[in-house]
Amino acid sequence: MIYTVGNTVMIGKPVKVFVNGNKVDGAYYADTERGIVEFYPQPPRIKKPERDQVYSRTLRGKVTVEPMEQA
């Protein structure tokens, strides 16, 4: 299944993303079938000279997505 920021947080279901058992902070796209996660590393870095884009990274492996507990 494909998880994006738009289809999880906006409808009130935030999730945690794991690749090979390691939590990935800043993930904005996760495909559990293909094993791909795209995320923004912290601290964010701006691409130059565009200045309207942020560097992102892609991880591959066994992707699992779990819902966060809401208090």
Backbone bond lengths (Angstrom), bond angles and torsions (degrees), N, CA, C in turn:
res aa  C-N    CA-C-N  psi(-1)  N-CA   C-N-CA  omega(-1)  CA-C   N-CA-C  phi
1 M - - - 1.445 - - 1.522 108.74 -
2 I 1.302 116.15 147.68 1.455 121.68 179.41 1.527 108.94 -98.90
3 Y 1.331 115.44 125.74 1.457 122.01 176.92 1.525 107.94 -113.14
4 T 1.321 116.72 133.54 1.458 121.47 174.55 1.520 108.54 -130.90
5 V 1.310 115.89 167.83 1.466 119.73 177.84 1.525 109.21 -60.96
6 G 1.304 117.54 -38.64 1.466 121.56 -177.76 1.509 113.62 -64.74
7 N 1.328 118.65 -36.91 1.458 118.41 -175.91 1.529 113.45 -97.33
8 T 1.318 119.00 6.22 1.463 120.14 175.89 1.527 112.24 -118.53
9 V 1.312 118.18 -57.52 1.459 121.10 -175.55 1.525 111.72 -73.27
10 M 1.308 117.68 -40.34 1.460 120.72 -176.31 1.527 112.50 -63.65
11 I 1.334 117.39 -29.50 1.461 119.18 179.29 1.528 112.09 -96.61
12 G 1.335 116.66 8.89 1.459 121.15 173.74 1.510 114.85 87.85
13 K 1.320 118.30 22.28 1.457 120.67 179.02 1.524 110.40 -125.75
14 P 1.340 118.22 75.53 1.469 119.46 178.59 1.529 109.98 -67.85
15 V 1.331 115.61 149.43 1.455 121.14 -176.60 1.522 111.19 -131.77
16 K 1.344 115.54 162.72 1.461 123.05 171.61 1.525 107.02 -108.90
17 V 1.339 116.45 138.51 1.458 121.41 -178.46 1.523 109.05 -113.07
18 F 1.334 115.94 135.07 1.457 122.51 178.89 1.528 109.48 -125.95
19 V 1.343 116.05 138.45 1.466 122.40 172.83 1.515 106.97 -121.14
20 N 1.327 116.11 119.35 1.464 122.67 -176.93 1.528 111.53 52.93
21 G 1.329 117.02 35.99 1.456 122.28 177.93 1.511 115.71 85.66
22 N 1.337 118.63 -3.55 1.463 122.14 179.71 1.518 110.01 -102.35
23 K 1.336 115.98 130.97 1.461 120.69 -179.46 1.530 110.15 -69.68
24 V 1.332 115.60 138.30 1.458 121.95 179.74 1.523 108.12 -114.39
25 D 1.337 116.64 114.51 1.455 120.95 176.77 1.519 109.49 -87.20
26 G 1.311 116.97 145.02 1.463 121.17 177.60 1.511 113.91 83.01
27 A 1.334 118.40 15.87 1.463 121.00 179.90 1.522 110.20 -72.78
28 Y 1.323 116.02 134.90 1.463 120.24 177.73 1.523 111.62 -121.70
29 Y 1.328 118.66 -6.41 1.455 122.44 178.26 1.518 108.20 -150.68
30 A 1.325 117.57 130.42 1.455 121.79 177.81 1.519 108.98 -142.20
31 D 1.329 116.25 126.37 1.456 122.33 177.03 1.519 107.26 -117.09
32 T 1.335 116.61 107.87 1.455 120.92 -175.27 1.529 112.29 -73.01
33 E 1.314 118.60 -29.12 1.465 121.05 -179.17 1.526 111.49 -73.70
34 R 1.320 117.53 -42.93 1.466 121.65 -178.60 1.527 112.10 -87.94
35 G 1.337 118.69 -16.24 1.456 122.20 178.89 1.515 113.67 75.63
36 I 1.334 116.67 41.78 1.465 121.78 -177.73 1.530 109.74 -122.82
37 V 1.333 116.04 135.16 1.460 122.29 173.84 1.516 108.00 -131.16
38 E 1.328 116.61 130.16 1.456 121.83 173.99 1.522 107.12 -110.35
39 F 1.351 115.82 136.59 1.461 119.25 -176.18 1.515 110.13 -149.12
40 Y 1.329 114.76 162.91 1.457 122.70 175.05 1.524 108.07 -100.24
41 P 1.352 118.82 115.79 1.467 119.51 177.10 1.530 110.96 -67.69
42 Q 1.324 115.30 153.34 1.464 120.81 -178.97 1.514 110.26 -106.75
43 P 1.280 122.10 138.65 1.462 127.68 -4.27 1.527 110.50 -73.79
44 P 1.333 117.03 151.35 1.468 119.40 -178.53 1.518 112.27 -66.99
45 R 1.338 115.15 142.68 1.463 120.62 177.73 1.523 108.44 -119.51
46 I 1.321 116.14 137.63 1.458 122.61 -179.15 1.522 109.36 -89.12
47 K 1.347 116.06 136.90 1.463 120.05 175.92 1.513 109.13 -74.26
48 K 1.318 115.37 140.32 1.458 120.42 178.02 1.508 107.44 -117.91
49 P 1.284 123.17 141.48 1.454 128.50 8.72 1.520 114.18 -91.96
50 E 1.360 119.63 3.30 1.468 120.56 -175.59 1.528 112.76 -62.84
51 R 1.331 116.90 -45.60 1.465 124.90 -179.95 1.530 114.28 61.69
52 D 1.316 118.28 10.29 1.458 119.53 175.34 1.532 110.74 -122.72
53 Q 1.351 116.69 11.94 1.449 121.78 178.39 1.522 109.99 -130.27
54 V 1.329 115.44 154.50 1.462 121.82 179.83 1.530 107.76 -117.50
55 Y 1.333 116.72 143.15 1.455 120.54 176.82 1.526 109.92 -63.85
56 S 1.328 116.41 139.81 1.456 121.49 176.58 1.528 108.67 -132.70
57 R 1.316 115.63 163.03 1.454 122.31 -179.85 1.526 109.31 -129.30
58 T 1.328 115.95 159.20 1.456 122.19 178.22 1.518 108.62 -123.82
59 L 1.322 115.79 132.52 1.463 122.16 175.23 1.524 108.51 -115.55
60 R 1.329 115.86 147.50 1.458 121.46 178.26 1.523 109.00 -127.69
61 G 1.321 115.09 144.53 1.458 120.47 179.66 1.512 109.90 156.49
62 K 1.328 116.26 -158.33 1.457 121.62 177.88 1.524 108.43 -81.17
63 V 1.321 116.61 111.58 1.458 122.52 -175.06 1.521 109.57 -101.30
64 T 1.345 115.15 128.55 1.464 121.34 173.29 1.518 108.41 -126.80
65 V 1.328 114.76 144.79 1.464 121.13 -179.97 1.517 107.69 -126.27
66 E 1.335 116.05 126.42 1.465 121.78 -179.37 1.522 109.51 -123.03
67 P 1.327 117.76 141.23 1.465 120.04 176.50 1.528 111.06 -70.75
68 M 1.326 116.08 146.17 1.464 120.84 175.51 1.521 109.47 -80.92
69 E 1.333 115.59 149.05 1.459 119.29 175.98 1.511 108.70 -77.04
70 Q 1.313 116.93 130.71 1.450 120.74 178.26 1.517 109.36 -104.90
71 A 1.310 115.54 129.95 1.467 119.89 -177.48 1.505 111.08 -88.27
